[in-house]
Amino acid sequence: MYLIDLFFIYVMSIVAFMIYAWDKHQAACQRGRVPEAVLLLLAFLWGGFGALCAMVFCHHKTQKTAFLVCVPIAVCLQIAVSILLRLYVF
């Protein structure tokens, strides 16, 4: 079960990173954008690490307070939930 969990986190982080990077590309080209709600939702659906990496490496959404607060919170919640699941469920 542990490997399935890690695989899901890795996949969601890669998906989140790719969508954040795509949104940054779309912003630079002045084309259609990914809604901010979708980006934040990806961060909270186990893609927080990928979202945080995209914010740092692509310099995307770093001026938005909602992202500066919510994405690190999502990462911390994911770490806490993972630890609690390991301790009490698996």
C-alpha positions in Angstrom: 0.0 0.0 0.0 2.9 2.3 0.8 4.3 2.2 -2.8 0.8 2.9 -4.3 0.6 6.0 -2.1 4.0 7.2 -3.1 3.3 6.5 -6.8 0.0 8.5 -6.6 1.8 11.5 -4.9 4.6 11.4 -7.5 2.1 11.3 -10.4 0.0 14.1 -9.0 3.1 16.2 -8.3 4.2 15.8 -11.9 0.8 16.6 -13.3 0.6 19.7 -11.1 4.0 20.8 -12.2 3.2 20.3 -15.8 -0.1 22.2 -15.6 1.5 25.1 -13.7 4.3 25.3 -16.3 1.7 25.1 -19.1 -0.2 28.0 -17.5 3.0 30.0 -17.3 3.6 29.4 -21.0 0.1 30.4 -21.8 0.5 33.6 -19.8 3.7 34.4 -21.7 2.0 33.9 -25.0 -1.2 35.7 -23.8 -3.5 32.8 -24.5 -6.2 31.0 -22.6 -5.2 30.3 -19.0 -5.9 27.6 -16.5 -8.3 28.9 -13.8 -6.6 29.7 -10.5 -9.2 27.5 -8.7 -8.0 24.5 -10.7 -4.3 25.2 -9.9 -5.1 25.5 -6.2 -7.2 22.3 -6.4 -4.3 20.4 -7.9 -2.1 21.5 -5.1 -4.5 20.1 -2.5 -5.2 16.9 -4.5 -1.7 15.5 -3.6 0.1 17.7 -6.1 1.4 20.3 -3.6 5.1 19.4 -4.0 4.8 19.7 -7.8 2.9 23.0 -7.5 5.5 24.4 -5.1 8.3 23.3 -7.4 6.6 25.0 -10.4 6.2 28.2 -8.4 9.9 28.2 -7.6 11.4 27.0 -10.9 8.9 28.7 -13.3 8.4 31.8 -11.1 4.7 31.3 -11.6 2.0 32.7 -9.3 4.7 34.0 -6.8 3.0 37.4 -6.5 -0.4 36.0 -5.7 -1.1 35.8 -1.9 -3.5 32.9 -2.2 -0.8 30.8 -3.8 2.0 31.9 -1.5 -0.2 30.8 1.5 -2.3 27.9 0.2 0.4 25.9 -1.7 2.8 25.6 1.3 -0.2 24.7 3.5 -1.2 22.0 1.0 2.3 20.6 1.2 2.4 20.6 5.0 -1.1 19.0 5.1 0.0 16.3 2.7 3.1 15.5 4.8 1.1 15.4 8.0 -1.6 13.2 6.5 1.1 10.8 5.0 2.8 10.5 8.4 -0.5 9.9 10.2 -1.6 7.3 7.7 1.8 5.5 8.1 1.5 5.6 11.9 -2.1 4.6 12.4 -3.4 2.9 9.3 -0.5 1.1 7.5 
